[in-house]
Amino acid sequence: MSWAFTELEVIRWSEARGIIPNSTSLAQLSKAYEEMEELENALNLRDKPGIIDGLGDVLVCLINVAALEDVDLTRCLEAAYNEIKDRKGHMNKEGIFVKDGSS
């Protein structure tokens, strides 16, 4: 299954349930935060099925935000990658990448 197929299927699912166009981008973002908390709990428990479910739920919310904003999520990912692909930096002691010139 390709990403584009999956994104389209999520959009169709959301339309069939009235999420698109009756929700808002901010409501879907709020739902994504809720799902990220569930993902965080699954990560802390090392619950692989919960991690998979949490990541998927966050992605569904982000796909809904993109659809409500009439932007292509794949193009957003491509734009972000093009911005970071040549970035230089280092990993800090917390395991977070810090780009050169940042604190």
N, C-alpha and C positions, 0 to 999 in steps of 0.2 A: 504494500500500500504506500503510495507516495504522499508526501506532505500536502501537496495541492489538493489531492483527493480528500484527505482527512479534513483539511480546512473547509472545503466546500460542504462536506457532509455535516460538519458541526454547524455551519451557517444554516443549512437546510433544517437541521434539528431545532435550532434556536428560532427560526422563522415559524416552524410548525407549532411551536409552543408559545408563540407570541412574545418571546424575549426580544427578538428583532422584529419590528421597530418600536415596541412598547416600553422597553427598558431604556436606560441612559448609560452613557459611557462611564459616568461616575458611579452609578449603581453597580455596574459590572466590575469596575475597579475595586470597589468595596468588597464585592464577593471574592475577587481574586486575593485580597488581603486575608480574608477569612480562610480561604483554601490554603494559602501559604502558611498560616498557623498550623493547620492540620498537617501539612508537609513537614514543617519543623518538628512537630511531635513524632511523626513517623521516622524522620532522620535521627532524632535523639534515641528512639527505641531500636533503631536499625531494622525497622519493619519494611522489608523489601516490597511486599504487595502494597503497603500503605504509601511508600515512596512513589511507586508507579502510579497509584491512584491520585495522589496529591499533585504530582507533576502534570498529569492529564487534566485534572480539574482546573489548575491554574491556567494551563494552555487554552482550555475551553473559554474561560473568562476573558483571556487576552484576545482570542479570536473574535469574541463578541464585541469587545471594545473596538477592535480594528474594523469590523463590519459596520458598527454604528457610526464610526468616524469616516467611513468610506475610504479606508486605506488598506492596502494589501500587506498582510503581516509578513509574508516572505520578502517583500521589498524592504520592509522595516529592518528585518534581520540582515539583509544584504547591505543596507546603508550602514548599520551598526558595525558589521564586519569590515567594510571598507574603511571606516573610521579608525578601527583598532588594529587592523592587520599588520601594520608596520610599527606599532607602538613598542617602545622600549621601557623597561622598568625592572622591578624585582619583587620577589615574594617576601612579605614581612613575616614576623614570627607567628602571627595568627593565621597564616596561610592565605593571605589576601594579596593579590597582585596590585602593586602600587606603581603607577606610571612615572617615568622620569619627570622631575619638576613638580611632583606632588608631595605632600607631607604624609 
